């Protein structure tokens, strides 16, 4: 059986989606989905939230942030 969606929270200025699910054992499982990820296999509620929040501007800002982080790591 699949995990059951319990909560979606929007976190960071890049509008990452923090997902809380309930597992078969009754425990919580948390994960974060970033604006560059494919959500087509997610439940409809997550797809709808991503479509609502992840504008082209948000996706571009996330890509820029990722590139800046990579450049900083390579410079060290």
Secondary structure as UniProt FT lines:
FT   STRAND          4..11
FT   TURN            12..15
FT   STRAND          16..22
FT   TURN            24..25
FT   STRAND          28..33
FT   TURN            35..36
FT   TURN            40..41
FT   HELIX           44..53
FT   HELIX           56..75
//
